């Protein structure tokens, strides 16, 4: 197996996704704290959380974890996304 294939098969690609999402969240939060503009911490969390749950589902699926954990992670991603959309539509 090549290194790239092993990177995916081990689930490390999902770990990288979570790391990128956390860096994005920290950068957005720093911008908000320094300037008072941009997204609030609550909006940042709502933006990033569905992606984190999707990454957890991906990691579980790639590593052969229990199917219920994959399902629970996808369900959590759906509800996190639905809450974000509802907050945005509400104004």
Phi and psi restraints in degrees (range 20) as a CNS / XPLOR table:
assign (resid 1 and name C) (resid 2 and name N)
       (resid 2 and name CA) (resid 2 and name C) 1.0 -73.1 20.0 2
assign (resid 2 and name N) (resid 2 and name CA)
       (resid 2 and name C) (resid 3 and name N) 1.0 165.3 20.0 2
assign (resid 2 and name C) (resid 3 and name N)
       (resid 3 and name CA) (resid 3 and name C) 1.0 -61.9 20.0 2
assign (resid 3 and name N) (resid 3 and name CA)
       (resid 3 and name C) (resid 4 and name N) 1.0 -37.6 20.0 2
assign (resid 3 and name C) (resid 4 and name N)
       (resid 4 and name CA) (resid 4 and name C) 1.0 -66.8 20.0 2
assign (resid 4 and name N) (resid 4 and name CA)
       (resid 4 and name C) (resid 5 and name N) 1.0 -42.3 20.0 2
assign (resid 4 and name C) (resid 5 and name N)
       (resid 5 and name CA) (resid 5 and name C) 1.0 -65.7 20.0 2
assign (resid 5 and name N) (resid 5 and name CA)
       (resid 5 and name C) (resid 6 and name N) 1.0 -39.4 20.0 2
assign (resid 5 and name C) (resid 6 and name N)
       (resid 6 and name CA) (resid 6 and name C) 1.0 -65.6 20.0 2
assign (resid 6 and name N) (resid 6 and name CA)
       (resid 6 and name C) (resid 7 and name N) 1.0 -35.9 20.0 2
assign (resid 6 and name C) (resid 7 and name N)
       (resid 7 and name CA) (resid 7 and name C) 1.0 -59.4 20.0 2
assign (resid 7 and name N) (resid 7 and name CA)
       (resid 7 and name C) (resid 8 and name N) 1.0 -41.7 20.0 2
assign (resid 7 and name C) (resid 8 and name N)
       (resid 8 and name CA) (resid 8 and name C) 1.0 -74.5 20.0 2
assign (resid 8 and name N) (resid 8 and name CA)
       (resid 8 and name C) (resid 9 and name N) 1.0 -46.2 20.0 2
assign (resid 8 and name C) (resid 9 and name N)
       (resid 9 and name CA) (resid 9 and name C) 1.0 -63.2 20.0 2
assign (resid 9 and name N) (resid 9 and name CA)
       (resid 9 and name C) (resid 10 and name N) 1.0 -29.7 20.0 2
assign (resid 9 and name C) (resid 10 and name N)
       (resid 10 and name CA) (resid 10 and name C) 1.0 -79.9 20.0 2
assign (resid 10 and name N) (resid 10 and name CA)
       (resid 10 and name C) (resid 11 and name N) 1.0 -11.9 20.0 2
assign (resid 10 and name C) (resid 11 and name N)
       (resid 11 and name CA) (resid 11 and name C) 1.0 87.0 20.0 2
assign (resid 11 and name N) (resid 11 and name CA)
       (resid 11 and name C) (resid 12 and name N) 1.0 1.2 20.0 2
assign (resid 11 and name C) (resid 12 and name N)
       (resid 12 and name CA) (resid 12 and name C) 1.0 -64.2 20.0 2
assign (resid 12 and name N) (resid 12 and name CA)
       (resid 12 and name C) (resid 13 and name N) 1.0 -24.2 20.0 2
assign (resid 12 and name C) (resid 13 and name N)
       (resid 13 and name CA) (resid 13 and name C) 1.0 -62.3 20.0 2
assign (resid 13 and name N) (resid 13 and name CA)
       (resid 13 and name C) (resid 14 and name N) 1.0 -36.0 20.0 2
assign (resid 13 and name C) (resid 14 and name N)
       (resid 14 and name CA) (resid 14 and name C) 1.0 -69.4 20.0 2
assign (resid 14 and name N) (resid 14 and name CA)
       (resid 14 and name C) (resid 15 and name N) 1.0 -36.6 20.0 2
assign (resid 14 and name C) (resid 15 and name N)
       (resid 15 and name CA) (resid 15 and name C) 1.0 -62.0 20.0 2
assign (resid 15 and name N) (resid 15 and name CA)
       (resid 15 and name C) (resid 16 and name N) 1.0 -40.9 20.0 2
assign (resid 15 and name C) (resid 16 and name N)
       (resid 16 and name CA) (resid 16 and name C) 1.0 -63.2 20.0 2
assign (resid 16 and name N) (resid 16 and name CA)
       (resid 16 and name C) (resid 17 and name N) 1.0 -41.2 20.0 2
assign (resid 16 and name C) (resid 17 and name N)
       (resid 17 and name CA) (resid 17 and name C) 1.0 -59.7 20.0 2
assign (resid 17 and name N) (resid 17 and name CA)
       (resid 17 and name C) (resid 18 and name N) 1.0 -45.2 20.0 2
assign (resid 17 and name C) (resid 18 and name N)
       (resid 18 and name CA) (resid 18 and name C) 1.0 -63.9 20.0 2
assign (resid 18 and name N) (resid 18 and name CA)
       (resid 18 and name C) (resid 19 and name N) 1.0 -41.0 20.0 2
assign (resid 18 and name C) (resid 19 and name N)
       (resid 19 and name CA) (resid 19 and name C) 1.0 -61.7 20.0 2
assign (resid 19 and name N) (resid 19 and name CA)
       (resid 19 and name C) (resid 20 and name N) 1.0 -43.4 20.0 2
assign (resid 19 and name C) (resid 20 and name N)
       (resid 20 and name CA) (resid 20 and name C) 1.0 -64.0 20.0 2
assign (resid 20 and name N) (resid 20 and name CA)
       (resid 20 and name C) (resid 21 and name N) 1.0 -41.7 20.0 2
assign (resid 20 and name C) (resid 21 and name N)
       (resid 21 and name CA) (resid 21 and name C) 1.0 -63.4 20.0 2
assign (resid 21 and name N) (resid 21 and name CA)
       (resid 21 and name C) (resid 22 and name N) 1.0 -39.6 20.0 2
assign (resid 21 and name C) (resid 22 and name N)
       (resid 22 and name CA) (resid 22 and name C) 1.0 -67.8 20.0 2
assign (resid 22 and name N) (resid 22 and name CA)
       (resid 22 and name C) (resid 23 and name N) 1.0 -39.7 20.0 2
assign (resid 22 and name C) (resid 23 and name N)
       (resid 23 and name CA) (resid 23 and name C) 1.0 -62.9 20.0 2
assign (resid 23 and name N) (resid 23 and name CA)
       (resid 23 and name C) (resid 24 and name N) 1.0 -42.7 20.0 2
assign (resid 23 and name C) (resid 24 and name N)
       (resid 24 and name CA) (resid 24 and name C) 1.0 -60.3 20.0 2
assign (resid 24 and name N) (resid 24 and name CA)
       (resid 24 and name C) (resid 25 and name N) 1.0 -45.9 20.0 2
assign (resid 24 and name C) (resid 25 and name N)
       (resid 25 and name CA) (resid 25 and name C) 1.0 -63.4 20.0 2
assign (resid 25 and name N) (resid 25 and name CA)
       (resid 25 and name C) (resid 26 and name N) 1.0 -43.1 20.0 2
assign (resid 25 and name C) (resid 26 and name N)
       (resid 26 and name CA) (resid 26 and name C) 1.0 -65.0 20.0 2
assign (resid 26 and name N) (resid 26 and name CA)
       (resid 26 and name C) (resid 27 and name N) 1.0 -38.9 20.0 2
assign (resid 26 and name C) (resid 27 and name N)
       (resid 27 and name CA) (resid 27 and name C) 1.0 -65.2 20.0 2
assign (resid 27 and name N) (resid 27 and name CA)
       (resid 27 and name C) (resid 28 and name N) 1.0 -43.5 20.0 2
assign (resid 27 and name C) (resid 28 and name N)
       (resid 28 and name CA) (resid 28 and name C) 1.0 -65.1 20.0 2
assign (resid 28 and name N) (resid 28 and name CA)
       (resid 28 and name C) (resid 29 and name N) 1.0 -39.5 20.0 2
assign (resid 28 and name C) (resid 29 and name N)
       (resid 29 and name CA) (resid 29 and name C) 1.0 -66.7 20.0 2
assign (resid 29 and name N) (resid 29 and name CA)
       (resid 29 and name C) (resid 30 and name N) 1.0 -42.2 20.0 2
assign (resid 29 and name C) (resid 30 and name N)
       (resid 30 and name CA) (resid 30 and name C) 1.0 -62.1 20.0 2
assign (resid 30 and name N) (resid 30 and name CA)
       (resid 30 and name C) (resid 31 and name N) 1.0 -42.5 20.0 2
assign (resid 30 and name C) (resid 31 and name N)
       (resid 31 and name CA) (resid 31 and name C) 1.0 -60.5 20.0 2
assign (resid 31 and name N) (resid 31 and name CA)
       (resid 31 and name C) (resid 32 and name N) 1.0 -43.7 20.0 2
assign (resid 31 and name C) (resid 32 and name N)
       (resid 32 and name CA) (resid 32 and name C) 1.0 -63.7 20.0 2
assign (resid 32 and name N) (resid 32 and name CA)
       (resid 32 and name C) (resid 33 and name N) 1.0 -43.3 20.0 2
assign (resid 32 and name C) (resid 33 and name N)
       (resid 33 and name CA) (resid 33 and name C) 1.0 -68.9 20.0 2
assign (resid 33 and name N) (resid 33 and name CA)
       (resid 33 and name C) (resid 34 and name N) 1.0 -37.2 20.0 2
assign (resid 33 and name C) (resid 34 and name N)
       (resid 34 and name CA) (resid 34 and name C) 1.0 -76.8 20.0 2
assign (resid 34 and name N) (resid 34 and name CA)
       (resid 34 and name C) (resid 35 and name N) 1.0 -36.3 20.0 2
assign (resid 34 and name C) (resid 35 and name N)
       (resid 35 and name CA) (resid 35 and name C) 1.0 -109.1 20.0 2
assign (resid 35 and name N) (resid 35 and name CA)
       (resid 35 and name C) (resid 36 and name N) 1.0 -20.8 20.0 2
assign (resid 35 and name C) (resid 36 and name N)
       (resid 36 and name CA) (resid 36 and name C) 1.0 77.1 20.0 2
assign (resid 36 and name N) (resid 36 and name CA)
       (resid 36 and name C) (resid 37 and name N) 1.0 4.2 20.0 2
assign (resid 36 and name C) (resid 37 and name N)
       (resid 37 and name CA) (resid 37 and name C) 1.0 -112.9 20.0 2
assign (resid 37 and name N) (resid 37 and name CA)
       (resid 37 and name C) (resid 38 and name N) 1.0 169.0 20.0 2
assign (resid 37 and name C) (resid 38 and name N)
       (resid 38 and name CA) (resid 38 and name C) 1.0 95.4 20.0 2
assign (resid 38 and name N) (resid 38 and name CA)
       (resid 38 and name C) (resid 39 and name N) 1.0 -158.3 20.0 2
assign (resid 38 and name C) (resid 39 and name N)
       (resid 39 and name CA) (resid 39 and name C) 1.0 -84.2 20.0 2
assign (resid 39 and name N) (resid 39 and name CA)
       (resid 39 and name C) (resid 40 and name N) 1.0 143.0 20.0 2
assign (resid 39 and name C) (resid 40 and name N)
       (resid 40 and name CA) (resid 40 and name C) 1.0 -72.6 20.0 2
assign (resid 40 and name N) (resid 40 and name CA)
       (resid 40 and name C) (resid 41 and name N) 1.0 162.8 20.0 2
assign (resid 40 and name C) (resid 41 and name N)
       (resid 41 and name CA) (resid 41 and name C) 1.0 -56.5 20.0 2
assign (resid 41 and name N) (resid 41 and name CA)
       (resid 41 and name C) (resid 42 and name N) 1.0 -37.9 20.0 2
assign (resid 41 and name C) (resid 42 and name N)
       (resid 42 and name CA) (resid 42 and name C) 1.0 -63.9 20.0 2
assign (resid 42 and name N) (resid 42 and name CA)
       (resid 42 and name C) (resid 43 and name N) 1.0 -41.8 20.0 2
assign (resid 42 and name C) (resid 43 and name N)
       (resid 43 and name CA) (resid 43 and name C) 1.0 -67.3 20.0 2
assign (resid 43 and name N) (resid 43 and name CA)
       (resid 43 and name C) (resid 44 and name N) 1.0 -36.3 20.0 2
assign (resid 43 and name C) (resid 44 and name N)
       (resid 44 and name CA) (resid 44 and name C) 1.0 -64.3 20.0 2
assign (resid 44 and name N) (resid 44 and name CA)
       (resid 44 and name C) (resid 45 and name N) 1.0 -44.9 20.0 2
assign (resid 44 and name C) (resid 45 and name N)
       (resid 45 and name CA) (resid 45 and name C) 1.0 -61.8 20.0 2
assign (resid 45 and name N) (resid 45 and name CA)
       (resid 45 and name C) (resid 46 and name N) 1.0 -42.9 20.0 2
assign (resid 45 and name C) (resid 46 and name N)
       (resid 46 and name CA) (resid 46 and name C) 1.0 -65.3 20.0 2
assign (resid 46 and name N) (resid 46 and name CA)
       (resid 46 and name C) (resid 47 and name N) 1.0 -30.7 20.0 2
assign (resid 46 and name C) (resid 47 and name N)
       (resid 47 and name CA) (resid 47 and name C) 1.0 -74.1 20.0 2
assign (resid 47 and name N) (resid 47 and name CA)
       (resid 47 and name C) (resid 48 and name N) 1.0 -39.9 20.0 2
assign (resid 47 and name C) (resid 48 and name N)
       (resid 48 and name CA) (resid 48 and name C) 1.0 -88.9 20.0 2
assign (resid 48 and name N) (resid 48 and name CA)
       (resid 48 and name C) (resid 49 and name N) 1.0 -32.5 20.0 2
assign (resid 48 and name C) (resid 49 and name N)
       (resid 49 and name CA) (resid 49 and name C) 1.0 -56.6 20.0 2
assign (resid 49 and name N) (resid 49 and name CA)
       (resid 49 and name C) (resid 50 and name N) 1.0 -44.6 20.0 2
assign (resid 49 and name C) (resid 50 and name N)
       (resid 50 and name CA) (resid 50 and name C) 1.0 -59.2 20.0 2
assign (resid 50 and name N) (resid 50 and name CA)
       (resid 50 and name C) (resid 51 and name N) 1.0 -38.6 20.0 2
assign (resid 50 and name C) (resid 51 and name N)
       (resid 51 and name CA) (resid 51 and name C) 1.0 -65.1 20.0 2
assign (resid 51 and name N) (resid 51 and name CA)
       (resid 51 and name C) (resid 52 and name N) 1.0 -37.4 20.0 2
assign (resid 51 and name C) (resid 52 and name N)
       (resid 52 and name CA) (resid 52 and name C) 1.0 -64.1 20.0 2
assign (resid 52 and name N) (resid 52 and name CA)
       (resid 52 and name C) (resid 53 and name N) 1.0 -43.7 20.0 2
assign (resid 52 and name C) (resid 53 and name N)
       (resid 53 and name CA) (resid 53 and name C) 1.0 -64.9 20.0 2
assign (resid 53 and name N) (resid 53 and name CA)
       (resid 53 and name C) (resid 54 and name N) 1.0 -37.9 20.0 2
assign (resid 53 and name C) (resid 54 and name N)
       (resid 54 and name CA) (resid 54 and name C) 1.0 -63.8 20.0 2
assign (resid 54 and name N) (resid 54 and name CA)
       (resid 54 and name C) (resid 55 and name N) 1.0 -40.5 20.0 2
assign (resid 54 and name C) (resid 55 and name N)
       (resid 55 and name CA) (resid 55 and name C) 1.0 -64.4 20.0 2
assign (resid 55 and name N) (resid 55 and name CA)
       (resid 55 and name C) (resid 56 and name N) 1.0 -38.9 20.0 2
assign (resid 55 and name C) (resid 56 and name N)
       (resid 56 and name CA) (resid 56 and name C) 1.0 -63.2 20.0 2
assign (resid 56 and name N) (resid 56 and name CA)
       (resid 56 and name C) (resid 57 and name N) 1.0 -41.3 20.0 2
assign (resid 56 and name C) (resid 57 and name N)
       (resid 57 and name CA) (resid 57 and name C) 1.0 -63.9 20.0 2
assign (resid 57 and name N) (resid 57 and name CA)
       (resid 57 and name C) (resid 58 and name N) 1.0 -42.1 20.0 2
assign (resid 57 and name C) (resid 58 and name N)
       (resid 58 and name CA) (resid 58 and name C) 1.0 -62.2 20.0 2
assign (resid 58 and name N) (resid 58 and name CA)
       (resid 58 and name C) (resid 59 and name N) 1.0 -45.6 20.0 2
assign (resid 58 and name C) (resid 59 and name N)
       (resid 59 and name CA) (resid 59 and name C) 1.0 -60.8 20.0 2
assign (resid 59 and name N) (resid 59 and name CA)
       (resid 59 and name C) (resid 60 and name N) 1.0 -44.8 20.0 2
assign (resid 59 and name C) (resid 60 and name N)
       (resid 60 and name CA) (resid 60 and name C) 1.0 -62.6 20.0 2
assign (resid 60 and name N) (resid 60 and name CA)
       (resid 60 and name C) (resid 61 and name N) 1.0 -42.7 20.0 2
assign (resid 60 and name C) (resid 61 and name N)
       (resid 61 and name CA) (resid 61 and name C) 1.0 -66.3 20.0 2
assign (resid 61 and name N) (resid 61 and name CA)
       (resid 61 and name C) (resid 62 and name N) 1.0 -40.6 20.0 2
assign (resid 61 and name C) (resid 62 and name N)
       (resid 62 and name CA) (resid 62 and name C) 1.0 -70.5 20.0 2
assign (resid 62 and name N) (resid 62 and name CA)
       (resid 62 and name C) (resid 63 and name N) 1.0 -29.3 20.0 2
assign (resid 62 and name C) (resid 63 and name N)
       (resid 63 and name CA) (resid 63 and name C) 1.0 -97.2 20.0 2
assign (resid 63 and name N) (resid 63 and name CA)
       (resid 63 and name C) (resid 64 and name N) 1.0 3.6 20.0 2
assign (resid 63 and name C) (resid 64 and name N)
       (resid 64 and name CA) (resid 64 and name C) 1.0 75.5 20.0 2
assign (resid 64 and name N) (resid 64 and name CA)
       (resid 64 and name C) (resid 65 and name N) 1.0 29.3 20.0 2
assign (resid 64 and name C) (resid 65 and name N)
       (resid 65 and name CA) (resid 65 and name C) 1.0 -69.7 20.0 2
assign (resid 65 and name N) (resid 65 and name CA)
       (resid 65 and name C) (resid 66 and name N) 1.0 170.3 20.0 2
assign (resid 65 and name C) (resid 66 and name N)
       (resid 66 and name CA) (resid 66 and name C) 1.0 -54.0 20.0 2
assign (resid 66 and name N) (resid 66 and name CA)
       (resid 66 and name C) (resid 67 and name N) 1.0 134.3 20.0 2
assign (resid 66 and name C) (resid 67 and name N)
       (resid 67 and name CA) (resid 67 and name C) 1.0 -60.7 20.0 2
assign (resid 67 and name N) (resid 67 and name CA)
       (resid 67 and name C) (resid 68 and name N) 1.0 -30.1 20.0 2
assign (resid 67 and name C) (resid 68 and name N)
       (resid 68 and name CA) (resid 68 and name C) 1.0 -63.8 20.0 2
assign (resid 68 and name N) (resid 68 and name CA)
       (resid 68 and name C) (resid 69 and name N) 1.0 -33.8 20.0 2
assign (resid 68 and name C) (resid 69 and name N)
       (resid 69 and name CA) (resid 69 and name C) 1.0 -68.7 20.0 2
assign (resid 69 and name N) (resid 69 and name CA)
       (resid 69 and name C) (resid 70 and name N) 1.0 -38.8 20.0 2
assign (resid 69 and name C) (resid 70 and name N)
       (resid 70 and name CA) (resid 70 and name C) 1.0 -61.0 20.0 2
assign (resid 70 and name N) (resid 70 and name CA)
       (resid 70 and name C) (resid 71 and name N) 1.0 -46.6 20.0 2
assign (resid 70 and name C) (resid 71 and name N)
       (resid 71 and name CA) (resid 71 and name C) 1.0 -62.6 20.0 2
assign (resid 71 and name N) (resid 71 and name CA)
       (resid 71 and name C) (resid 72 and name N) 1.0 -44.1 20.0 2
assign (resid 71 and name C) (resid 72 and name N)
       (resid 72 and name CA) (resid 72 and name C) 1.0 -64.0 20.0 2
assign (resid 72 and name N) (resid 72 and name CA)
       (resid 72 and name C) (resid 73 and name N) 1.0 -39.5 20.0 2
assign (resid 72 and name C) (resid 73 and name N)
       (resid 73 and name CA) (resid 73 and name C) 1.0 -66.0 20.0 2
assign (resid 73 and name N) (resid 73 and name CA)
       (resid 73 and name C) (resid 74 and name N) 1.0 -41.5 20.0 2
assign (resid 73 and name C) (resid 74 and name N)
       (resid 74 and name CA) (resid 74 and name C) 1.0 -66.7 20.0 2
assign (resid 74 and name N) (resid 74 and name CA)
       (resid 74 and name C) (resid 75 and name N) 1.0 -38.2 20.0 2
assign (resid 74 and name C) (resid 75 and name N)
       (resid 75 and name CA) (resid 75 and name C) 1.0 -64.9 20.0 2
assign (resid 75 and name N) (resid 75 and name CA)
       (resid 75 and name C) (resid 76 and name N) 1.0 -42.3 20.0 2
assign (resid 75 and name C) (resid 76 and name N)
       (resid 76 and name CA) (resid 76 and name C) 1.0 -63.4 20.0 2
assign (resid 76 and name N) (resid 76 and name CA)
       (resid 76 and name C) (resid 77 and name N) 1.0 -39.3 20.0 2
assign (resid 76 and name C) (resid 77 and name N)
       (resid 77 and name CA) (resid 77 and name C) 1.0 -62.3 20.0 2
assign (resid 77 and name N) (resid 77 and name CA)
       (resid 77 and name C) (resid 78 and name N) 1.0 -42.1 20.0 2
assign (resid 77 and name C) (resid 78 and name N)
       (resid 78 and name CA) (resid 78 and name C) 1.0 -60.5 20.0 2
assign (resid 78 and name N) (resid 78 and name CA)
       (resid 78 and name C) (resid 79 and name N) 1.0 -49.1 20.0 2
assign (resid 78 and name C) (resid 79 and name N)
       (resid 79 and name CA) (resid 79 and name C) 1.0 -67.0 20.0 2
assign (resid 79 and name N) (resid 79 and name CA)
       (resid 79 and name C) (resid 80 and name N) 1.0 -37.2 20.0 2
assign (resid 79 and name C) (resid 80 and name N)
       (resid 80 and name CA) (resid 80 and name C) 1.0 -63.5 20.0 2
assign (resid 80 and name N) (resid 80 and name CA)
       (resid 80 and name C) (resid 81 and name N) 1.0 -41.9 20.0 2
assign (resid 80 and name C) (resid 81 and name N)
       (resid 81 and name CA) (resid 81 and name C) 1.0 -66.6 20.0 2
assign (resid 81 and name N) (resid 81 and name CA)
       (resid 81 and name C) (resid 82 and name N) 1.0 -43.8 20.0 2
assign (resid 81 and name C) (resid 82 and name N)
       (resid 82 and name CA) (resid 82 and name C) 1.0 -61.5 20.0 2
assign (resid 82 and name N) (resid 82 and name CA)
       (resid 82 and name C) (resid 83 and name N) 1.0 -39.9 20.0 2
assign (resid 82 and name C) (resid 83 and name N)
       (resid 83 and name CA) (resid 83 and name C) 1.0 -64.7 20.0 2
assign (resid 83 and name N) (resid 83 and name CA)
       (resid 83 and name C) (resid 84 and name N) 1.0 -40.3 20.0 2
assign (resid 83 and name C) (resid 84 and name N)
       (resid 84 and name CA) (resid 84 and name C) 1.0 -62.9 20.0 2
assign (resid 84 and name N) (resid 84 and name CA)
       (resid 84 and name C) (resid 85 and name N) 1.0 -46.1 20.0 2
assign (resid 84 and name C) (resid 85 and name N)
       (resid 85 and name CA) (resid 85 and name C) 1.0 -62.6 20.0 2
assign (resid 85 and name N) (resid 85 and name CA)
       (resid 85 and name C) (resid 86 and name N) 1.0 -43.0 20.0 2
assign (resid 85 and name C) (resid 86 and name N)
       (resid 86 and name CA) (resid 86 and name C) 1.0 -61.8 20.0 2
assign (resid 86 and name N) (resid 86 and name CA)
       (resid 86 and name C) (resid 87 and name N) 1.0 -42.7 20.0 2
assign (resid 86 and name C) (resid 87 and name N)
       (resid 87 and name CA) (resid 87 and name C) 1.0 -61.7 20.0 2
assign (resid 87 and name N) (resid 87 and name CA)
       (resid 87 and name C) (resid 88 and name N) 1.0 -41.4 20.0 2
assign (resid 87 and name C) (resid 88 and name N)
       (resid 88 and name CA) (resid 88 and name C) 1.0 -69.0 20.0 2
assign (resid 88 and name N) (resid 88 and name CA)
       (resid 88 and name C) (resid 89 and name N) 1.0 -39.5 20.0 2
assign (resid 88 and name C) (resid 89 and name N)
       (resid 89 and name CA) (resid 89 and name C) 1.0 -71.0 20.0 2
assign (resid 89 and name N) (resid 89 and name CA)
       (resid 89 and name C) (resid 90 and name N) 1.0 -30.5 20.0 2
assign (resid 89 and name C) (resid 90 and name N)
       (resid 90 and name CA) (resid 90 and name C) 1.0 -69.5 20.0 2
assign (resid 90 and name N) (resid 90 and name CA)
       (resid 90 and name C) (resid 91 and name N) 1.0 -27.0 20.0 2
